[in-house]
Amino acid sequence: MLLERGELSDHDQALLKAAVIASKKTGMPIHCHILEHNRVYDVVHLLEEENADLNKFLWAHADEAGHKETIKFAYDKGLWIGFDMIQVGTYEQKIEYLKEAIKAGQQDRILLSQDYDIHEALLKKGHAHNCTSFFKQFIPYCEERGISKETLINMMTKNPAEFYDVK
């Protein structure tokens, strides 16, 4: 689900509540795109009011919102974090988030990917977006700066398998 920008609308609240009900009944996790870091506090408050399992909630685009204190708050609450807006020109910032997650022992709660739904929008703005840069540039960039390939691969394979596993 994708939440609108700005305050949580009645629509967003209804979607979140419906997602919690579905998650409780099916065991499916909730994958939620939150584009503004300050909305995370509102979302967590609503989830807690609904007695949701915060360990079944993923904040997608956490790296786009880019707020370290809010990311730490989310970890502390038990949320999973999606660093998925990794593009050429953002590597330095993204590796900071990864290093902080690893330092905090949260590397097993990170889903790492490259979100392509913005590809056409970037092209329309005149930005070249190399879809292979994630593998050809970003992973080697991380390795050169001390993050093991195994850790990165786990964030792309093992962690999503764990998060999306319905037991």
Secondary structure, DSSP 4 states (H G I P E B T S, - for coil): -BPPSSS--HHHHHHHHHHHHHHHHH---EEEE--SHHHHHHHHHHHHHTT--GGGEEEETHHHH--HHHHHHHHHHT-EEEE-B--TT-HHHHHHHHHHHHHTT-GGGEEE-B--TTHHHHHHTT----TTHIIIIIHHHHHHTT--HHHHHHHHTHHHHHHT---
